[in-house]
Amino acid sequence: MSNIISINKVIKPFNKSLQIEGDKSLSIRWALLASQANGKSEATNILRSDDVINTLNCLKKLGVKIKLSKNKCIIIGVGINGYRYKKKIVLDAGNSGTLGRLIIGLLIHSKYKIKIIGDKSLSKRDFSRVTKPLQKFGAKIKSNKGKLPVIIDGSKNIKPTRYFEKRGSAQCKSAVMLASLNTKGTTTIKAKKSRNHTELLFKYLKLPIKVTKKTNFDIIQINGKKKINAFNYKIPADISSSAFFIILTALSKNSKLKIKNVNINPSRIGIIKILKMMGVKILFSKINIYKGEKIADITIQSAKNLKSINCPKNLNSSAIDEFLVIFLIAAKANGVSYFKGLSELNKKESPRLKWGAKILKLMGIKTIYTNDSIKIYGNPNLKLDKKIVIKNFLKDHRVFMTSVIAALSFGGNWIIHDKDSVKTSFPSFLKLVDNLRKHS
């Protein structure tokens, strides 16, 4: 079967409701913490993407019993420091930076050496950002010049530490938080503001965590060596996956879409704030709090007059995974949009800021691109009638999905390679796209 998709027609108007798959960040974090809990934990609507399956496979290698069925996932936790495994095991994180970085934090007390590997894309990403702070706990960690493979040799003498997280990386912060569970004493993290899923899970599980919020940073204090009770979780829909259909609706004529039960954690909804500033109509309904996370239904309507934006840098962290597809709104906006301070985008599965500029250039949109910024000269009347080929993007799922949304929104004849890349985070993406196209 071909791994290439061809799109040559703009999507017709639609009025639909969608159910998006479970949140990837929460699915991985639930699995990791459930493995360290005492007893049986159960999750429904867990995301069945490659990243999550790789998480479960790594935990199985660490001696954790897991049962994944059609409707739920059951994990029999082994308690903190309770992993049981053979010598010289290798854990494959695949494409997942979240898994690769966070699981190292849980292994600083490991009895034997453990090797962590990943795919071609993940092997190019920086792991020194987690190995350096984790070494401060006392663990011995070797890497390939700061990249995978990483070999961790745990220590019995793990001590709490102090860590200053300057990048706004939830992965780095979370890795240190998970490591702190292995210590006796208080670990203190000064962290630039970023996604707070791990903090909310710690609070829900009644782990001894104190978060003091400052203007630009949070001070997080954690006391380790506390028992984690088994817990059940109904994973809400992923806002990052929803983003593609939010943008598609905004760019499509006379269309309306409702996405149900979406995680609208305030540290994740930078895309919503940005789109509203650009003139997109978005409404939250049925808002509630579920185990610390804010959940709602989202309704989106077509946007008639899109405005350019000088995007505030303080929204970068809360929209970091959505900027590629946000750039498509800027492509159709009236005026010049400016996004800055986005160097972290080039440290993702592919150099995404570079790919954002490349896709727009292929579409005929003028851009001025640097290593950490992009100016986009919008064209409200943009309609494409040329051939555009997207390939060699390190199988980055978000590059693929952004290209699909661009093809459906602006026309042209698009040939997009590596459609299997969606299995990383959003296996049902193309099925949902086809559902909208059939009923539009």
C-alpha positions in Angstrom: 0.0 0.0 0.0 1.3 3.5 -0.9 2.6 5.7 1.9 1.7 8.8 -0.2 -1.5 10.8 -0.2 -2.8 13.0 -3.0 -5.2 15.8 -2.4 -6.5 18.0 -5.3 -9.8 19.4 -4.1 -10.7 22.0 -1.4 -13.1 20.6 1.2 -16.7 21.6 0.9 -18.7 23.3 3.7 -19.4 21.0 6.6 -21.3 21.1 9.9 -20.2 18.2 12.1 -19.3 17.0 15.6 -16.0 15.1 16.1 -14.6 13.0 18.9 -10.8 13.3 18.9 -8.5 10.7 20.4 -7.1 10.8 23.9 -4.4 13.4 25.0 -0.9 12.1 24.2 0.8 13.9 27.1 -1.7 12.6 29.6 -1.7 9.1 28.2 2.1 8.8 28.6 2.1 10.5 32.0 -0.7 8.3 33.3 1.1 5.1 32.2 4.4 6.2 33.7 2.9 7.1 37.1 0.5 4.1 37.1 3.6 1.9 36.7 5.0 3.4 39.9 1.8 3.2 41.8 0.8 0.4 44.1 -1.8 -1.9 42.6 -4.2 -1.8 39.6 -4.8 1.5 37.6 -7.2 1.7 34.7 -7.5 4.2 31.9 -10.2 4.7 29.2 -9.8 6.6 26.0 -6.0 6.1 26.2 -4.4 7.2 22.9 -3.3 4.2 20.8 -0.5 5.9 19.0 3.0 4.7 18.4 4.3 7.0 21.2 1.9 5.5 23.7 2.4 1.9 22.6 6.1 2.4 22.9 5.6 3.7 26.4 3.7 0.5 27.4 6.3 -1.7 25.7 9.1 0.0 27.6 7.2 -0.5 30.9 6.6 -4.2 30.1 10.4 -4.6 29.7 10.8 -3.1 33.1 8.6 -5.9 34.6 5.2 -4.1 34.7 2.1 -6.1 33.9 -0.1 -4.3 31.3 -3.3 -5.3 29.6 -4.5 -3.2 26.7 -8.0 -3.9 25.3 -10.3 -2.1 22.9 -11.9 0.1 25.6 -9.3 0.4 28.3 -5.7 -0.1 29.5 -4.9 -1.7 32.9 -1.5 -1.4 34.6 -0.5 -3.3 37.7 1.9 -0.8 39.3 5.1 -2.0 41.1 5.6 0.9 43.4 8.4 3.5 43.4 11.7 1.8 42.6 9.8 -1.4 42.0 10.9 -2.2 38.4 12.2 -5.7 37.9 14.2 -6.4 34.7 17.1 -8.3 33.2 20.6 -7.0 32.8 21.5 -5.1 29.6 17.9 -4.3 28.6 17.3 -1.8 25.8 14.3 0.6 25.9 13.1 1.9 22.5 11.4 5.3 22.8 10.6 5.4 19.0 9.8 8.9 18.0 8.7 10.1 21.5 10.7 12.8 23.2 8.2 12.8 26.0 8.7 9.1 26.7 12.5 9.2 26.1 13.1 12.1 28.4 10.6 11.3 31.2 11.4 7.6 31.6 15.1 8.5 32.3 13.8 10.4 35.4 12.2 7.2 36.7 15.4 5.2 36.2 17.9 7.1 38.2 17.7 4.4 40.9 18.0 1.6 38.4 19.8 -1.5 39.6 21.4 -2.4 36.3 22.5 -0.3 33.3 19.7 0.5 30.9 20.1 1.7 27.3 17.6 4.0 25.7 17.3 4.4 22.0 15.0 6.0 19.5 14.2 6.4 15.8 16.2 8.5 13.3 14.4 11.7 14.2 14.6 11.3 18.0 18.2 10.3 17.8 19.0 13.8 16.4 17.3 15.6 19.4 19.1 17.0 22.4 19.0 14.8 25.5 21.6 16.7 27.5 18.9 19.0 28.6 17.6 16.1 30.8 20.8 14.1 31.4 22.6 17.0 32.9 20.1 17.9 35.7 19.4 14.2 36.3 23.1 13.5 36.9 22.9 16.0 39.8 20.7 13.4 41.7 23.7 11.0 41.6 22.9 8.8 38.7 25.6 8.0 36.1 24.4 8.8 32.6 26.3 8.5 29.3 25.1 9.7 26.0 26.3 10.1 22.4 27.5 13.7 22.6 24.2 14.7 24.3 22.0 12.6 22.0 20.7 9.0 22.0 21.6 6.3 22.7 21.6 7.1 26.5 22.9 4.6 29.0 21.8 5.2 32.6 23.5 3.5 35.5 21.4 4.2 38.6 22.7 4.8 42.1 21.5 3.7 45.5 22.6 7.1 46.9 20.1 9.3 45.1 19.9 12.8 46.7 17.5 15.6 46.1 18.7 18.6 44.0 18.0 22.1 42.9 17.3 22.7 39.2 16.7 25.8 37.1 14.7 25.0 33.9 15.2 28.0 31.6 13.7 26.8 28.3 10.0 26.4 29.2 10.3 22.7 28.5 7.6 20.6 30.2 9.6 17.4 29.3 12.7 18.6 31.2 10.8 19.8 34.2 8.7 16.6 34.3 11.8 14.3 34.1 13.3 16.0 37.2 9.9 15.8 39.0 9.7 12.1 38.3 13.3 11.6 39.4 12.5 13.4 42.7 10.1 10.6 43.7 13.2 8.4 44.2 14.8 10.7 46.8 14.6 11.3 50.5 14.2 15.0 51.0 13.1 18.0 49.0 13.9 18.7 45.3 13.4 22.3 44.3 12.8 23.3 40.6 12.7 26.9 39.3 10.9 26.4 36.0 10.0 28.8 33.2 6.3 28.5 32.7 5.3 25.5 30.5 2.7 22.7 30.4 1.7 21.6 33.9 0.2 18.2 33.4 2.7 16.5 35.7 2.1 19.1 38.5 -1.7 18.5 38.3 -1.2 14.7 38.4 1.0 15.0 41.4 -1.6 17.1 43.2 -4.4 14.8 42.3 -2.4 11.8 43.6 -1.8 13.8 46.8 2.0 13.6 46.4 3.8 16.2 48.5 4.2 19.0 45.9 4.1 22.7 46.5 3.9 25.1 43.5 4.6 28.8 44.0 3.6 30.9 41.0 5.8 33.8 40.0 5.4 36.2 37.0 7.7 34.3 34.7 8.6 31.2 36.7 7.1 28.6 39.0 8.9 27.3 42.1 8.2 23.6 42.5 9.1 21.7 45.6 8.7 17.9 45.9 9.3 15.6 48.8 10.3 12.1 47.5 9.8 8.5 48.7 6.1 8.7 49.1 3.7 5.9 48.1 1.6 6.5 45.0 -1.9 5.0 45.2 -3.3 3.3 42.0 -5.7 5.6 40.1 -8.2 5.4 37.2 -8.3 8.0 34.4 -10.6 8.9 31.6 -8.2 10.5 29.1 -9.8 13.7 27.5 -9.3 14.6 23.9 -6.0 16.1 22.8 -6.0 19.9 22.1 -2.9 19.5 19.8 -4.7 16.9 17.7 -7.9 19.0 17.7 -5.9 22.0 16.5 -5.8 20.6 12.9 -9.6 20.5 12.7 -9.9 23.9 14.4 -7.8 25.4 11.7 -9.5 23.5 8.9 -12.9 24.8 10.1 -11.6 28.4 10.4 -10.2 28.3 6.8 -13.2 26.6 5.2 -16.2 28.5 3.9 -19.6 28.3 5.7 -18.4 25.5 8.1 -19.0 24.7 11.7 -17.5 22.1 14.0 -17.9 20.9 17.5 -15.1 18.8 19.2 -16.2 17.1 22.4 -14.5 16.7 25.7 -11.2 18.4 24.9 -8.5 19.1 27.4 -8.3 22.9 27.6 -5.6 23.1 30.3 -4.6 26.8 30.5 -1.0 25.9 29.8 -2.1 24.3 26.5 -4.5 26.8 24.9 -2.1 29.3 23.4 -3.6 28.3 20.0 -7.0 29.4 21.2 -5.8 32.8 22.4 -3.8 33.3 19.2 -6.7 32.4 16.9 -9.2 34.6 18.7 -6.7 37.5 18.3 -6.7 36.7 14.6 -10.5 36.8 14.3 -11.5 33.1 14.6 -14.8 32.4 16.4 -14.2 29.8 19.1 -16.6 28.9 21.9 -16.2 26.7 25.0 -19.2 24.9 26.5 -19.7 22.2 29.1 -16.6 23.4 31.0 -15.6 21.2 34.0 -12.6 20.2 36.0 -11.6 16.5 35.8 -8.8 15.4 38.2 -7.2 18.9 38.0 -7.5 19.2 34.2 -10.0 21.7 32.6 -12.2 20.0 30.0 -14.8 21.5 27.6 -16.5 21.1 24.2 -15.1 23.4 21.6 -17.2 24.9 18.8 -15.5 26.6 15.8 -17.0 28.6 12.9 -15.5 29.7 9.6 -13.6 33.0 9.8 -14.5 35.6 7.2 -11.9 38.3 8.0 -8.6 37.0 9.4 -6.3 39.6 11.1 -2.5 39.5 11.2 -0.8 39.2 14.5 2.4 40.2 16.3 2.3 37.1 18.4 3.2 37.7 22.1 6.2 35.6 23.1 4.5 34.6 26.3 2.1 32.4 24.3 4.9 30.4 22.7 5.1 27.7 25.3 1.4 27.1 25.4 1.2 26.8 21.6 4.6 25.3 20.7 3.1 22.1 19.1 0.5 24.1 17.1 2.5 26.8 15.4 3.0 24.9 12.1 -0.7 24.8 11.5 -1.3 28.3 13.0 1.0 29.6 10.2 -1.7 28.6 7.8 -4.1 31.2 9.4 -1.4 33.8 9.0 -1.1 32.8 5.3 -4.7 33.9 4.8 -4.7 36.9 7.2 -4.8 40.5 6.1 -1.4 41.9 6.7 2.0 40.7 8.1 2.1 38.3 11.0 5.2 38.1 13.1 6.1 35.1 15.3 9.4 35.3 17.4 11.3 33.5 20.0 10.5 30.1 18.4 14.0 28.4 18.3 12.5 25.5 20.3 10.4 24.6 17.2 13.6 23.6 15.4 14.4 21.1 18.2 11.3 19.0 17.6 10.8 15.9 15.5 12.0 18.0 12.5 13.2 21.6 12.2 9.6 22.7 12.3 10.1 26.5 12.0 12.2 25.8 8.8 9.5 23.5 7.5 6.8 26.1 8.3 8.6 28.6 6.1 9.2 26.0 3.4 5.5 25.0 3.1 4.4 28.6 2.9 7.0 29.3 0.3 5.7 26.4 -1.8 2.3 27.9 -1.4 3.5 31.2 -2.8 3.4 33.1 0.5 6.2 35.5 1.2 8.1 34.9 4.4 11.2 36.2 6.2 12.6 33.4 8.2 15.4 33.3 10.9 16.4 30.6 13.3 13.9 31.8 15.9 11.4 33.9 14.0 9.2 34.2 11.0 7.3 37.0 9.3 4.4 35.8 7.1 2.9 38.1 4.5 -0.7 37.1 4.4 -2.9 36.8 1.2 -6.6 36.8 2.0 -7.4 35.8 -1.6 -4.9 32.9 -1.8 -6.1 30.0 -4.0 -3.7 27.4 -5.3 -3.7 25.7 -8.7 -0.2 24.2 -8.8 1.5 21.0 -7.8 3.1 20.9 -4.4 5.2 17.9 -3.1 6.0 17.5 0.6 8.6 14.8 1.4 11.8 14.2 3.4 10.5 15.8 6.6 11.9 13.1 9.0 8.4 11.6 9.1 7.3 14.5 11.4 3.6 13.9 12.0 2.8 17.6 12.4 4.4 18.5 9.1 2.3 15.8 7.4 -1.0 16.9 9.0 -0.3 20.6 8.4 0.3 19.8 4.7 -3.1 18.0 4.6 -4.9 20.9 6.2 -3.2 23.3 3.7 -4.3 21.2 0.7 -7.9 21.0 1.9 -8.0 24.7 2.7 -6.2 26.3 -0.3 -6.5 23.9 -3.2 -3.8 22.9 -5.6 -2.5 19.4 -6.3 -0.7 18.2 -3.2 1.5 15.0 -3.1 2.3 14.3 0.6 4.7 11.5 1.6 4.9 9.4 4.8 1.2 9.3 5.7 2.0 6.6 8.3 3.7 9.3 10.3 0.3 10.1 11.9 0.6 6.9 13.9 3.0 8.7 16.1 0.3 10.9 17.7 -3.1 10.8 15.8 -3.8 7.4 14.1 -7.4 8.3 13.2 -6.5 11.6 11.6 -7.0 10.6 8.0 -10.2 8.7 8.9 -11.7 11.8 10.5 -10.6 13.9 7.4 -12.3 11.4 5.1 -15.4 11.6 7.3 -15.6 15.4 7.0 -15.0 15.2 3.2 -17.8 12.6 2.7 -20.3 14.6 4.7 -19.3 18.1 3.5 
